[in-house]
Structure formats: C-alpha cells, structure tokens
Amino acid sequence: MKLEEFGYNFLGPILSEYFFRVFENLEKEHEIFCLAREGYFFKKIIDQLKSEELIDEKVKAKYLTVSRAALFRFCVADANTWAYSLSPKFKGSFSSLLHFRYAISEQDVNAIVSAQDQEVEIVLPDDMFIAEELLRKYQAQFQEVVKKSLNAYKSYLEDIGFMGSNSPVVLDIGYSGTIQKLLCHMTSKDISGFYFIASKPGVHAIGDCKATMKGLFHEGIKIGDGHIMLDRSLFIESLLTAPNGQLIDVEFNHLPDGEKYNFYYGAQASTQKNFFLLESVMKGAIKAVIENFRFNVRFNAQELDHIFEPYVTKPLVMPGGVKHLFEIDDAISGNGNISSKQLFKI
C-alpha cells in the first residue's frame, strides 16, 4: 500500500467528517485558530477547501503556535493554573518535574531551588499538594524567570489576531481541553473548542470567562472505556503534527532584520525526522477530504470507528512504510518519545 493511498483510506474519512461537522457548528462571526501541532494540517485542509470553493471564502483560519508545555512554563508562577499542569501523570524528582513539565532550565533550577528540595520525589497526581507547596515556595523566583516569555507570548497572541477576535474557536483532536482552558485564563476571553473527542464537554467556567467544548465524534468518554478511537488515539496524534517539536519557549527577537519572535521547540520525534513521508500520507488524506466534500460523502461515528479499528489492531493492515511516523514526544511526563506501534504491539 502506497503512503498516499494509506492517508486517503485511514485519515481521509476521519478528517473530512470532522470538517463537515466543524462548519455545521461554526457561527459566521467565529474565527478559527488551529492549535499546534495538529493544526498544521488542519490549516492546510481549510485553505485547500477554500481554494476549491467548497467552503465559504470568508472563513478565517490561522495556525496558532502553542503547546501544553509552553503554557505550563508561562504559567508556572500562577497558582490558578497548577490544577491543570499538575494533573497529568508524572514520577520523578522535583527538579525533573520543573525541567520536563515546566521547561525550567537546569541552570535556573540550580540557582533557585535548594538541593534538598530538588531531590523531593513527586508522583502525580497523588502528590499534587506537595508539588503545589514547592511551587509556592519559589513562586516569586519562577515568575521572574518566565516574565519575558509570558510577555512575548501575549504579544504574539495580539499580533496573530487572537486577542482581537470576538469569538475565537480552537480546533484540536482533544480531549480534556487543557490548552483551550489555559488560553481562556491567560487572555480573559470566552473560547469555543471543536474536538474529535471531548472527555468533559460543555461549558466550563474559567474565572469570569467560559471555555465551551464540543466533541464532534464522541463526548463524555475516557481512555479505557472501550472506545477504539480514544484508546488508540496516539495513532492519529502522531500523524497530525507539524515539522517541528513541541513549543517550549518564545522570546522577542531584538535583531533588526529578523522575525519579531524566536520560537524554541523540543526534540523532534521520528515523525518530524521523516516528515517527507508524512507529507505523502497527508497528500492522500487531503485528497480524500476534497473529494468527500465535493460529492458530500458522509460518515457516522460508528462507521469511522470501523474504518479506524483494523489499522490500529491488526499488524498486517498497517503498511510497513509508515512505521517511522508513529512516534510522539511525551517529554511533558518525563517519558521521552513513545512509539504507538510498540506501545500497542502492532
């Protein structure tokens, strides 16, 4: 099976139906922001649909450079965000937590945190209270470390039009909406989110603002419930990505002839290193989206699960040429890169 054919058959139906449902739920005043890194190809699909005159040319869509890791870093000194950054699983020392979860450099950790506190073992989410106490102990110093980064990122949000949008909508695979909620908190804006799957859909109060989450395929489910698209979602996450690693930090570029911002990214997974292969896969997927829109080919959620399941459960169905593409960066949990195929023994 060729890579383009694999993309057409595996991702094409999922992506076309997702965008059918996005535009069915989109209000005219909404402006779309495709969240990194899934949004890299989301933006390309929307642009292609517009160029083929298959959606309204007035639809506005932008790619938003963002990541949980970067937002956790920017908000490390904000106690109102610790419930989000300390919820994902983690096991290791406090210094490791600062490095992997909050992208605090070893130099800054050594300069700020006592040797004794650095060695405190943390298991999350069980030890959330211990982690919060340690973060609170060094809160002022951490605030100084990330101040320039936070200011640069807020300026970027202003420049890209996020701050000026009256009704921003974010697009992402899912599932808990952490990025959406942190953006709500940082910008004091009501934000809607359309996901493949929303584990906790509905309206969430974030301070005085609202984060409204909608799962366009499934809602109210969690990993382990037996829903194949969620339980093996890493196969989709590893393919819907960008050429770079996840965003770690941003700063103003003070050189006169350069871009306004310097973005810093984490290590590349195998998918990024073989991005030319992924582009072939996505060429087929985008071709399927265009054809399905042109001929109004629709799928229900059960049909999509039936299409998805053989590829992620049967070793012979997945073409060998894509083996380098199923890897994601899980540094935020201290695990490094994870191979979907190895994880599920495909």
C-alpha positions as CSV (number, residue, x, y, z in Angstrom):
1,M,0.0,0.0,0.0
2,K,1.4,3.4,-1.0
3,L,1.7,6.2,1.6
4,E,-0.7,8.4,-0.3
5,E,-3.3,5.6,-0.5
6,F,-2.9,4.9,3.2
7,G,-3.6,8.5,4.0
8,Y,-6.6,8.5,1.8
9,N,-8.1,5.4,3.4
10,F,-7.1,5.8,7.0
11,L,-7.2,9.6,7.7
12,G,-9.4,10.8,4.8
13,P,-12.8,9.8,6.2
14,I,-12.0,11.0,9.7
15,L,-10.8,14.4,8.6
16,S,-13.5,15.0,6.1
17,E,-16.3,14.2,8.5
18,Y,-14.6,16.3,11.2
19,F,-14.6,19.3,9.0
20,F,-18.1,18.7,7.8
21,R,-19.2,18.9,11.4
22,V,-16.9,21.9,12.2
23,F,-18.6,24.0,9.6
24,E,-22.0,22.8,10.6
25,N,-21.4,24.1,14.1
26,L,-19.5,27.2,13.2
27,E,-21.2,30.6,13.5
28,K,-20.5,33.3,11.0
29,E,-18.7,35.5,13.5
30,H,-16.3,32.8,14.6
31,E,-12.7,33.0,13.7
32,I,-10.8,29.6,13.6
33,F,-7.4,29.1,15.3
34,C,-5.9,25.7,14.5
35,L,-3.9,24.6,17.6
36,A,-0.3,23.4,17.1
37,R,0.6,20.8,16.2
38,E,-2.5,19.1,14.9
39,G,-3.5,22.4,13.4
40,Y,-0.6,22.4,10.9
41,F,-2.5,20.1,8.6
42,F,-5.9,21.4,9.7
43,K,-5.0,24.8,8.4
44,K,-3.8,23.3,5.1
45,I,-7.1,21.4,4.7
46,I,-9.1,24.6,5.3
47,D,-7.0,26.5,2.8
48,Q,-7.5,23.8,0.2
49,L,-11.2,23.7,0.8
50,K,-11.4,27.4,0.2
51,S,-9.3,27.3,-2.9
52,E,-11.6,24.6,-4.3
53,E,-14.6,26.8,-3.4
54,L,-16.0,24.0,-1.2
55,I,-16.5,26.2,1.8
56,D,-17.2,29.9,2.3
57,E,-14.2,32.0,1.2
58,K,-14.9,34.3,4.2
59,V,-13.9,31.6,6.7
60,K,-10.9,32.8,8.6
61,A,-8.4,30.3,9.9
62,K,-5.0,30.8,11.4
63,Y,-2.3,28.4,12.8
64,L,-1.7,29.1,16.4
65,T,1.8,28.1,17.7
66,V,1.1,26.7,21.2
67,S,1.6,23.6,23.4
68,R,0.7,22.4,26.9
69,A,4.4,22.5,27.8
70,A,4.8,26.1,26.8
71,L,1.7,27.3,28.6
72,F,2.7,25.3,31.7
73,R,6.0,27.2,31.6
74,F,4.4,30.6,31.1
75,C,2.0,30.0,34.0
76,V,4.4,28.2,36.4
77,A,4.1,31.1,38.9
78,D,0.3,31.3,38.5
79,A,-1.3,29.2,41.3
80,N,-4.7,29.3,39.5
81,T,-3.2,27.1,36.7
82,W,-1.5,24.4,38.8
83,A,-4.6,22.2,38.8
84,Y,-4.0,21.8,35.0
85,S,-0.2,21.4,35.0
86,L,-0.1,19.0,37.9
87,S,-2.9,16.7,36.8
88,P,-1.0,14.7,34.1
89,K,0.9,11.7,35.4
90,F,4.5,12.1,36.4
91,K,7.0,10.3,38.6
92,G,10.4,11.7,39.4
93,S,12.2,14.4,41.4
94,F,11.0,18.0,41.8
95,S,13.9,19.2,39.6
96,S,12.8,16.7,36.9
97,L,9.3,18.0,37.2
98,L,10.5,21.5,36.7
99,H,12.5,20.6,33.7
100,F,10.1,18.3,31.9
101,R,6.7,19.8,32.9
102,Y,7.6,23.5,33.0
103,A,10.7,23.7,30.8
104,I,12.8,25.4,33.5
105,S,16.5,25.0,32.6
106,E,18.9,23.1,34.9
107,Q,20.8,26.4,35.4
108,D,17.7,28.2,36.7
109,V,16.7,25.2,38.8
110,N,20.1,25.1,40.5
111,A,20.1,28.9,41.0
112,I,16.6,28.9,42.6
113,V,15.8,25.6,44.2
114,S,17.7,24.2,47.2
115,A,19.5,20.9,46.7
116,Q,17.2,19.3,49.2
117,D,14.0,20.4,47.5
118,Q,15.3,19.4,44.1
119,E,15.5,15.8,45.3
120,V,12.0,15.5,46.6
121,E,10.2,12.7,44.9
122,I,6.9,13.6,43.2
123,V,4.3,11.2,42.0
124,L,1.4,12.9,40.2
125,P,-1.4,13.4,40.5
126,D,-1.2,11.8,44.0
127,D,1.4,14.3,45.3
128,M,-0.2,17.4,43.9
129,F,-0.3,19.1,47.3
130,I,3.4,18.5,47.8
131,A,4.2,19.9,44.3
132,E,2.0,22.9,44.9
133,E,3.8,23.7,48.2
134,L,7.2,23.6,46.5
135,L,6.0,25.7,43.6
136,R,4.6,28.2,46.0
137,K,7.9,28.3,47.9
138,Y,9.7,29.6,44.9
139,Q,6.8,31.3,43.2
140,A,8.4,34.8,43.0
141,Q,11.6,33.5,41.5
142,F,9.8,31.4,38.9
143,Q,7.7,34.5,38.0
144,E,10.9,36.4,37.3
145,V,12.3,33.5,35.1
146,V,9.3,33.3,32.8
147,K,8.2,37.0,32.8
148,K,9.8,37.8,29.4
149,S,8.5,34.6,27.9
150,L,5.0,35.3,29.0
151,N,5.1,38.9,27.7
152,A,6.4,37.7,24.4
153,Y,3.7,35.1,24.0
154,K,0.9,37.6,24.9
155,S,2.3,39.9,22.3
156,Y,2.3,37.0,19.7
157,L,-1.4,36.3,20.6
158,E,-2.1,40.0,19.9
159,D,-0.3,40.0,16.6
160,I,-1.9,36.9,15.3
161,G,-5.3,38.4,16.0
162,F,-6.4,36.1,18.8
163,M,-6.8,38.9,21.3
164,G,-8.8,40.9,18.8
165,S,-11.2,38.1,17.9
166,N,-14.6,38.4,19.4
167,S,-15.5,34.7,19.1
168,P,-12.3,32.6,18.8
169,V,-12.8,28.9,18.0
170,V,-9.9,26.5,18.5
171,L,-9.6,23.2,16.6
172,D,-7.8,20.2,18.1
173,I,-8.0,16.4,18.4
174,G,-9.0,16.6,22.1
175,Y,-9.5,15.6,24.8
176,S,-9.6,17.5,28.0
177,G,-9.2,21.0,26.5
178,T,-6.2,22.0,28.7
179,I,-4.8,24.4,26.1
180,Q,-8.2,26.0,25.5
181,K,-8.7,26.5,29.2
182,L,-5.3,27.9,29.8
183,L,-5.8,30.3,26.9
184,C,-9.1,31.4,28.4
185,H,-7.3,32.1,31.7
186,M,-4.4,34.0,30.0
187,T,-6.5,36.1,27.7
188,S,-9.7,36.5,29.7
189,K,-11.7,35.6,26.6
190,D,-14.6,33.2,26.0
191,I,-13.3,30.4,23.7
192,S,-15.1,27.6,22.0
193,G,-13.3,24.3,21.0
194,F,-14.3,21.7,18.5
195,Y,-12.6,18.3,19.1
196,F,-12.7,14.8,17.7
197,I,-13.5,13.7,21.3
198,A,-14.3,15.8,24.3
199,S,-13.9,13.9,27.6
200,K,-15.8,16.6,29.5
201,P,-17.9,18.5,27.0
202,G,-20.0,21.6,27.8
203,V,-19.3,25.0,29.3
204,H,-16.5,25.3,31.8
205,A,-16.1,28.5,33.9
206,I,-12.5,29.7,33.8
207,G,-12.5,32.7,36.2
208,D,-15.0,35.2,34.6
209,C,-14.7,33.5,31.2
210,K,-16.2,30.4,29.5
211,A,-14.5,27.5,27.7
212,T,-17.1,25.7,25.7
213,M,-16.0,22.2,24.5
214,K,-17.7,20.1,21.9
215,G,-16.7,16.6,20.8
216,L,-17.8,16.1,17.2
217,F,-17.4,12.3,17.2
218,H,-17.7,11.3,20.8
219,E,-18.4,13.1,24.1
220,G,-18.1,12.1,27.8
221,I,-15.9,9.1,27.3
222,K,-12.4,8.4,28.8
223,I,-9.5,6.2,28.0
224,G,-10.2,2.6,28.9
225,D,-13.9,2.7,28.3
226,G,-13.5,0.6,25.2
227,H,-13.8,3.4,22.5
228,I,-11.2,2.5,20.0
229,M,-10.6,6.0,18.6
230,L,-9.8,7.3,22.0
231,D,-8.0,4.3,23.4
232,R,-5.7,4.3,20.4
233,S,-5.7,7.9,19.6
234,L,-1.9,8.1,19.6
235,F,-2.0,6.8,16.0
236,I,-3.9,9.9,15.0
237,E,-1.9,12.2,17.2
238,S,1.4,11.1,15.7
239,L,0.3,11.7,12.1
240,L,-1.5,15.1,12.7
241,T,1.6,17.0,13.6
242,A,4.0,19.7,12.4
243,P,7.6,19.6,11.1
244,N,8.9,20.8,14.5
245,G,8.9,19.5,18.0
246,Q,6.5,20.9,20.6
247,L,6.8,24.6,21.5
248,I,8.9,25.1,24.6
249,D,9.5,28.8,24.8
250,V,9.3,32.1,23.0
251,E,11.1,35.4,23.2
252,F,11.3,38.7,21.4
253,N,13.9,38.8,18.7
254,H,15.8,42.0,19.0
255,L,17.8,41.7,15.8
256,P,16.7,44.4,13.3
257,D,16.3,42.1,10.3
258,G,14.8,39.0,11.8
259,E,11.3,37.9,12.7
260,K,9.7,39.5,15.7
261,Y,9.7,36.3,17.8
262,N,12.1,33.5,18.4
263,F,10.2,30.2,19.0
264,Y,12.1,27.4,20.6
265,Y,11.0,23.8,20.2
266,G,11.6,20.5,21.9
267,A,13.3,17.4,20.4
268,Q,11.9,16.0,17.2
269,A,10.3,12.6,17.2
270,S,10.8,10.1,14.4
271,T,7.7,11.6,12.7
272,Q,9.4,15.0,12.3
273,K,12.7,13.4,11.1
274,N,10.7,11.6,8.4
275,F,8.3,14.5,7.6
276,F,8.7,14.0,3.9
277,L,6.9,10.6,4.4
278,L,4.2,12.2,6.4
279,E,3.6,14.8,3.7
280,S,2.9,11.9,1.3
281,V,0.4,10.4,3.7
282,M,-1.3,13.7,4.2
283,K,-1.4,14.4,0.5
284,G,-3.7,11.3,0.2
285,A,-5.7,12.4,3.2
286,I,-6.3,15.9,1.9
287,K,-7.3,14.4,-1.5
288,A,-10.0,12.3,0.3
289,V,-11.3,15.4,2.2
290,I,-11.6,17.4,-1.0
291,E,-13.4,14.5,-2.8
292,N,-15.7,13.8,0.1
293,F,-16.7,17.5,0.3
294,R,-17.2,17.7,-3.4
295,F,-19.6,14.7,-3.5
296,N,-21.0,15.1,0.0
297,V,-19.7,11.8,1.3
298,R,-20.6,11.5,5.0
299,F,-19.8,9.0,7.8
300,N,-21.3,8.5,11.2
301,A,-19.1,7.9,14.3
302,Q,-19.7,4.1,14.2
303,E,-18.5,3.9,10.6
304,L,-15.4,5.9,11.4
305,D,-14.6,3.5,14.3
306,H,-15.0,0.6,11.9
307,I,-12.6,2.2,9.4
308,F,-10.1,3.1,12.1
309,E,-10.0,-0.2,14.1
310,P,-8.3,-2.6,11.6
311,Y,-5.4,-0.3,11.1
312,V,-4.6,0.0,14.8
313,T,-5.3,-3.6,15.9
314,K,-4.1,-5.8,13.0
315,P,-0.4,-5.8,12.2
316,L,-0.8,-6.7,8.5
317,V,-3.2,-3.9,7.7
318,M,-0.8,-1.1,8.6
319,P,1.7,-0.6,5.7
320,G,5.3,-1.0,6.7
321,G,6.4,2.2,5.1
322,V,4.7,4.3,7.8
323,K,6.5,2.6,10.8
324,H,8.7,5.7,11.3
325,L,5.7,8.0,11.6
326,F,4.0,6.6,14.7
327,E,6.0,8.3,17.5
328,I,5.1,11.2,19.7
329,D,7.0,13.3,22.2
330,D,5.9,12.6,25.8
331,A,8.6,14.6,27.5
332,I,6.0,16.5,29.5
333,S,5.5,13.3,31.5
334,G,9.2,12.6,31.6
335,N,8.9,9.6,29.2
336,G,10.7,10.9,26.1
337,N,9.4,9.6,22.8
338,I,6.7,6.9,22.7
339,S,6.0,4.7,19.7
340,S,2.4,3.9,19.1
341,K,3.1,0.7,17.3
342,Q,5.4,-0.6,20.1
343,L,3.0,0.6,22.8
344,F,0.1,-1.4,21.4
345,K,2.3,-4.2,19.9
346,I,1.2,-3.7,16.4
